[in-house]
Amino acid sequence: MSLAKQIKPISYLKAHVAEIIRNLSKLKEPLIITQNGEAKVILQDIESYEQTQETMALLKILALGNRQVEEGKVKPASEAIKCLRARREPR
């Protein structure tokens, strides 16, 4: 995806908002809006946004898991399963 074609000034946004919304949904590519020649915001369709959020959540979970491994806060699977079974058994 080439972002160069997806950069538009805010005046373009104001004049073509309905067309932009249609294209965002169809093309699934973000649109970068500039103000005074400087990138200010990114517009994207809701499906792409939700997918990005899900990806970020998974990456955070992976980072947390890696940190726990580095800190030694992990157990072998057999030990974890044993602990879970012990909790499940009636007392």
Secondary structure, DSSP 8 states (H G I E B T S, - for coil): --GGGGEEEHHHHHHSHHHHHHHHHHH---EEEEETTEEEEEE--HHHHHHHHHHHHHHHHHHHHHHHHHTT----HHHHHHHHHHHHS--
